[in-house]
């Protein structure tokens, strides 16, 4: 049951001088010690991270030595964290990863769907090519899971089962990063058939903060975290696609910020140390839009407004996001009929810098 004040208004759509509709949501911002830096709505809201969890799910493969064993490039590490658009560029990276490990496309149990990139889907249709698992937006993650199984001499069969050792290791690592007791973690099944995790927003944000500053973690885990954040920021076009919000935000912020969308209105953002000021701490941000944000018009706007309010984006940088930030609403004749705009103010913890 959703409690009162769990979700608050975050985005307004206006028309003719009045507010026509509102996107509600909740936000939590946390440092590596679990201190609540700022919030909006209920930071303890429990929600599924969906694909926003991918950077955390990638940790075990690297922590166990997979990068060295398989000679993985930053591109191949980045694709394990991606919700890519199924372009030929994305599929080429997935195939190279599979070639290094001896995996085949038909080893993947993620299912199939048309390429998300419209031009790629149209080109495939014209040449009569049916989409296979490698075109799935989670094919990199699944390849990483299978690589972990091979690294540990485990069976590839049923690697998506929550009881498979690969998934058990991921669950253990995930709960440690987010400081959630394993018995309190709610596990569902994601769209690509692997386990998906529901936990409080503030715990999800904690895991992302630690990913961005792993200085308090073990040496192997810290190295894995650094490989993930450096790979995501070096190749942001592999995390989504060139015109997608996640990619653009990482490009504009030049290695200081990681971000990852998830289905049903979830978004994580990680600020590396020094992103706001030379001595500013790492922060993890988790955002949930209550209606699932089906047209993806709320999450980018909310993300940018959060970063503006905490000083992580300058006004000059915001100009790079005219398609994602506050902007006019047009009708079919291209007449301006309203505006999409943020309508929230973060409650910041006065005891923190």
C-alpha positions as CSV (number, residue, x, y, z in Angstrom):
1,X,0.0,0.0,0.0
2,X,1.4,3.4,-1.0
3,X,1.5,5.8,2.0
4,X,0.4,9.4,1.8
5,X,3.2,11.8,0.7
6,X,5.2,8.9,-0.8
7,X,5.0,10.6,-4.2
8,X,5.0,14.4,-4.7
9,X,4.5,16.5,-7.9
10,X,7.7,16.6,-9.9
11,X,6.7,17.7,-13.4
12,X,3.8,19.8,-14.7
13,X,2.4,19.9,-18.2
14,X,0.5,23.1,-18.9
15,X,-2.0,24.1,-21.5
16,X,-3.8,27.4,-22.0
17,X,-2.4,28.9,-18.8
18,X,-3.3,26.0,-16.4
19,X,-1.7,22.8,-15.3
20,X,-3.2,20.0,-17.3
21,X,-1.4,17.0,-15.9
22,X,1.3,16.2,-13.3
23,X,3.9,13.5,-13.1
24,X,4.4,12.5,-9.4
25,X,7.5,10.8,-8.1
26,X,10.1,10.4,-5.3
27,X,13.8,11.2,-5.1
28,X,16.7,10.1,-2.8
29,X,20.2,11.4,-2.8
30,X,22.8,9.7,-0.6
31,X,26.5,9.8,0.1
32,X,28.8,6.7,0.5
33,X,28.1,6.6,4.3
34,X,24.3,6.3,3.8
35,X,23.7,9.9,4.8
36,X,20.6,11.4,3.1
37,X,22.0,14.4,1.3
38,X,18.6,15.5,-0.1
39,X,15.2,14.1,-1.0
40,X,11.8,14.8,-2.4
41,X,8.8,12.5,-1.6
42,X,9.6,9.4,0.4
43,X,13.3,8.3,0.2
44,X,12.3,5.0,1.8
45,X,9.9,4.1,-1.1
46,X,10.5,0.5,-2.2
47,X,10.6,0.1,-5.9
48,X,12.2,-2.1,-8.5
49,X,15.4,-0.7,-10.0
50,X,14.8,-2.6,-13.2
51,X,17.7,-1.9,-15.7
52,X,19.1,0.9,-13.5
53,X,20.7,-2.0,-11.5
54,X,22.9,-3.1,-14.4
55,X,26.1,-1.3,-13.3
56,X,25.8,-3.0,-9.9
57,X,25.0,-6.4,-11.5
58,X,28.2,-6.2,-13.5
59,X,30.4,-6.0,-10.5
60,X,30.9,-9.8,-9.7
61,X,32.3,-10.6,-13.2
62,X,35.0,-8.0,-12.8
63,X,35.6,-8.5,-9.1
64,X,36.3,-12.2,-9.8
65,X,38.9,-11.4,-12.5
66,X,36.8,-11.6,-15.6
67,X,38.3,-8.5,-17.3
68,X,41.8,-10.0,-17.1
69,X,40.7,-13.6,-17.9
70,X,38.8,-12.6,-21.1
71,X,40.9,-9.5,-21.9
72,X,37.8,-7.3,-21.9
73,X,38.0,-3.8,-23.3
74,X,36.2,-0.8,-21.9
75,X,33.6,-1.1,-24.6
76,X,32.8,-4.7,-23.6
77,X,32.6,-3.7,-20.0
78,X,30.3,-0.8,-20.9
79,X,27.9,-3.0,-22.9
80,X,27.3,-5.2,-19.8
81,X,25.8,-2.1,-18.2
82,X,23.8,-1.1,-21.2
83,X,20.2,-0.9,-22.3
84,X,21.3,-0.4,-25.9
85,X,19.2,0.3,-28.9
86,X,20.2,-2.8,-30.9
87,X,22.2,-1.0,-33.6
88,X,24.9,-2.8,-35.6
89,X,27.5,-0.9,-33.4
90,X,26.0,-2.3,-30.2
91,X,25.7,-5.9,-31.6
92,X,29.3,-5.8,-32.9
93,X,30.6,-5.1,-29.3
94,X,28.4,-7.9,-27.9
95,X,29.7,-10.4,-30.5
96,X,33.3,-9.5,-29.8
97,X,32.7,-10.2,-26.1
98,X,31.1,-13.5,-27.0
99,X,33.9,-14.5,-29.3
100,X,36.4,-13.9,-26.5
101,X,34.5,-16.2,-24.2
102,X,33.4,-18.9,-26.6
103,X,29.8,-18.0,-26.2
104,X,27.1,-18.1,-28.9
105,X,24.2,-15.9,-29.4
106,X,21.8,-18.8,-28.8
107,X,23.2,-19.1,-25.3
108,X,21.4,-16.0,-24.3
109,X,18.0,-16.5,-22.6
110,X,16.9,-12.9,-22.8
111,X,14.4,-13.5,-25.6
112,X,14.0,-11.3,-28.6
113,X,12.4,-8.0,-29.7
114,X,12.9,-5.7,-32.7
115,X,15.8,-3.3,-32.6
116,X,14.9,-0.2,-30.6
117,X,16.7,2.0,-33.0
118,X,14.2,2.8,-35.7
119,X,16.7,3.0,-38.6
120,X,18.2,-0.3,-37.7
121,X,14.8,-2.0,-37.4
122,X,13.8,-0.7,-40.8
123,X,17.1,-1.8,-42.4
124,X,16.7,-5.2,-40.9
125,X,13.1,-5.4,-42.3
126,X,14.3,-4.5,-45.8
127,X,17.0,-7.2,-45.8
128,X,14.7,-9.8,-44.3
129,X,16.7,-10.2,-41.1
130,X,14.9,-11.3,-38.0
131,X,16.1,-9.9,-34.7
132,X,18.0,-12.4,-32.5
133,X,18.9,-12.2,-28.8
134,X,21.9,-10.0,-29.5
135,X,19.6,-7.2,-30.7
136,X,17.9,-7.3,-27.3
137,X,18.7,-4.3,-25.2
138,X,19.9,-6.5,-22.4
139,X,22.2,-8.7,-24.5
140,X,25.3,-7.2,-23.0
141,X,24.2,-7.9,-19.5
142,X,23.3,-11.5,-20.3
143,X,26.6,-12.0,-22.0
144,X,28.3,-10.8,-18.8
145,X,26.3,-13.2,-16.7
146,X,27.2,-16.1,-19.0
147,X,30.9,-15.0,-18.9
148,X,30.8,-15.2,-15.1
149,X,29.5,-18.7,-15.3
150,X,32.3,-19.7,-17.7
151,X,34.9,-18.0,-15.4
152,X,33.7,-20.1,-12.5
153,X,33.3,-23.3,-14.4
154,X,29.6,-23.2,-13.8
155,X,26.8,-24.5,-16.0
156,X,25.4,-22.1,-18.6
157,X,22.1,-23.7,-18.3
158,X,19.3,-21.8,-16.6
159,X,21.7,-19.0,-15.6
160,X,18.7,-16.7,-15.3
161,X,17.3,-18.7,-12.4
162,X,17.5,-16.8,-9.1
163,X,19.0,-19.9,-7.5
164,X,21.8,-20.3,-10.0
165,X,25.2,-19.5,-8.4
166,X,25.7,-16.6,-10.9
167,X,22.5,-14.9,-9.7
168,X,23.2,-15.8,-6.1
169,X,26.6,-14.1,-6.3
170,X,25.0,-11.0,-7.9
171,X,22.3,-10.9,-5.2
172,X,25.0,-11.1,-2.5
173,X,27.1,-8.4,-4.0
174,X,24.1,-6.2,-4.7
175,X,22.8,-6.4,-1.1
176,X,26.3,-5.6,0.3
177,X,26.7,-2.6,-2.0
178,X,23.2,-1.2,-1.0
179,X,23.3,-2.4,2.7
180,X,20.1,-4.4,2.4
181,X,19.6,-7.6,4.3
182,X,19.2,-10.4,1.7
183,X,16.0,-11.5,3.3
184,X,14.6,-7.9,2.9
185,X,15.4,-7.7,-0.8
186,X,12.3,-8.2,-2.9
187,X,13.1,-10.2,-6.0
188,X,10.9,-10.2,-9.2
189,X,11.6,-11.2,-12.8
190,X,12.6,-8.5,-15.2
191,X,11.5,-8.1,-18.8
192,X,14.7,-10.1,-19.9
193,X,13.9,-12.9,-17.5
194,X,16.6,-12.4,-14.9
195,X,16.0,-11.5,-11.3
196,X,15.2,-7.8,-10.6
197,X,15.5,-6.1,-7.3
198,X,13.1,-3.9,-5.3
199,X,14.5,-1.9,-2.3
200,X,14.2,1.6,-0.8
201,X,15.3,4.5,-3.0
202,X,17.9,5.6,-0.4
203,X,19.5,2.1,-0.4
204,X,19.7,2.1,-4.2
205,X,21.2,5.5,-4.1
206,X,23.8,4.3,-1.6
207,X,24.8,1.5,-3.9
208,X,25.4,3.9,-6.7
209,X,27.3,6.3,-4.5
210,X,29.7,3.5,-3.5
211,X,30.1,2.5,-7.1
212,X,31.3,6.1,-7.8
213,X,33.5,6.2,-4.7
214,X,34.6,2.7,-3.7
215,X,37.3,3.8,-1.4
216,X,35.8,2.0,1.6
217,X,35.4,-1.3,-0.3
218,X,37.8,-4.2,-0.7
219,X,40.6,-3.8,-3.3
220,X,39.1,-6.2,-5.8
221,X,35.6,-4.7,-5.5
222,X,37.0,-1.1,-5.7
223,X,38.9,-2.0,-8.9
224,X,35.7,-3.5,-10.4
225,X,33.7,-0.4,-9.6
226,X,36.3,1.9,-11.1
227,X,36.4,-0.2,-14.3
228,X,32.6,0.1,-14.6
229,X,32.4,3.9,-14.1
230,X,35.4,4.6,-16.3
231,X,34.0,2.4,-19.1
232,X,30.5,3.9,-18.9
233,X,31.9,7.4,-19.1
234,X,34.4,6.6,-21.8
235,X,31.8,5.0,-24.1
236,X,28.4,6.5,-23.1
237,X,27.0,5.8,-26.6
238,X,27.1,2.1,-25.7
239,X,24.9,2.6,-22.6
240,X,22.0,3.8,-24.7
241,X,22.5,5.4,-28.1
242,X,23.8,8.8,-29.4
243,X,20.6,10.7,-29.0
244,X,19.4,9.1,-25.8
245,X,19.4,11.0,-22.5
246,X,21.8,8.8,-20.6
247,X,24.4,9.1,-23.3
248,X,24.0,12.8,-23.7
249,X,24.3,13.5,-19.9
250,X,27.5,11.5,-19.6
251,X,28.9,13.2,-22.7
252,X,28.2,16.7,-21.5
253,X,29.5,16.1,-18.0
254,X,32.8,14.6,-19.3
255,X,33.4,11.7,-17.0
256,X,32.0,13.2,-13.8
257,X,28.6,11.6,-13.8
258,X,27.2,8.1,-14.7
259,X,23.5,7.6,-15.3
260,X,21.3,4.6,-16.2
261,X,17.6,4.4,-16.9
262,X,15.3,1.6,-15.9
263,X,11.8,0.6,-17.0
264,X,8.7,2.0,-15.3
265,X,10.1,5.4,-14.6
266,X,13.3,4.5,-12.7
267,X,16.5,6.4,-13.0
268,X,19.9,6.4,-11.2
269,X,22.6,9.0,-11.4
270,X,26.0,8.7,-9.8
271,X,28.3,11.7,-9.1
272,X,31.9,10.9,-8.8
273,X,34.0,12.8,-6.2
274,X,34.6,16.4,-7.2
275,X,31.6,16.6,-9.6
276,X,30.1,19.6,-7.8
277,X,33.2,21.2,-6.4
278,X,36.9,20.1,-6.0
279,X,36.2,18.5,-2.6
280,X,32.6,17.5,-3.1
281,X,31.7,13.9,-2.1
282,X,30.4,11.1,-4.4
283,X,26.6,11.0,-4.4
284,X,24.1,8.4,-5.6
285,X,20.7,9.6,-6.8
286,X,17.6,7.4,-7.4
287,X,14.4,8.6,-9.0
288,X,11.1,6.9,-9.4
289,X,8.2,8.4,-11.5
290,X,5.0,7.0,-10.2
291,X,3.1,6.6,-13.5
292,X,6.1,4.7,-15.1
293,X,6.8,7.6,-17.4
294,X,5.7,5.8,-20.5
295,X,6.7,8.6,-22.9
296,X,10.0,9.2,-21.1
297,X,9.3,12.9,-20.8
298,X,9.6,13.2,-17.0
299,X,12.8,11.4,-16.0
300,X,15.2,13.4,-18.1
301,X,13.7,16.7,-16.9
302,X,13.6,15.6,-13.2
303,X,17.2,14.3,-13.5
304,X,18.4,17.6,-14.9
305,X,16.5,19.7,-12.4
306,X,18.0,17.6,-9.5
307,X,21.5,18.2,-10.8
308,X,20.8,21.9,-11.3
309,X,19.5,22.3,-7.7
310,X,22.5,20.6,-6.1
311,X,24.9,22.5,-8.3
312,X,26.2,19.6,-10.5
313,X,25.1,21.3,-13.7
314,X,25.7,24.8,-14.8
315,X,23.3,27.0,-16.8
316,X,25.6,26.6,-19.8
317,X,25.5,22.9,-19.6
318,X,21.7,22.9,-19.2
319,X,21.5,24.6,-22.6
320,X,22.8,21.3,-24.1
321,X,19.6,19.6,-23.1
322,X,16.9,21.7,-24.8
323,X,15.1,18.5,-25.9
324,X,15.0,17.1,-22.4
325,X,14.7,20.0,-20.0
326,X,11.9,22.6,-19.6
327,X,10.4,23.1,-23.1
328,X,7.3,24.1,-25.0
329,X,4.6,21.6,-25.8
330,X,3.5,21.7,-29.5
331,X,0.4,20.5,-31.2
332,X,0.3,18.8,-34.6
333,X,0.5,22.2,-36.4
334,X,3.6,23.0,-34.4
335,X,1.8,25.7,-32.4
336,X,3.0,26.2,-28.8
337,X,0.1,25.1,-26.6
338,X,1.8,24.7,-23.2
339,X,5.0,23.9,-21.4
340,X,6.6,20.9,-19.6
341,X,8.4,22.1,-16.5
342,X,9.7,20.9,-13.1
343,X,7.7,21.8,-10.0
344,X,9.7,20.5,-7.1
345,X,12.3,21.7,-4.6
346,X,14.6,19.2,-3.0
347,X,14.7,19.1,0.8
348,X,18.4,19.2,1.6
349,X,20.0,18.0,4.8
350,X,21.5,21.1,6.4
351,X,24.0,19.1,8.3
352,X,25.8,17.9,5.2
353,X,28.1,19.9,2.8
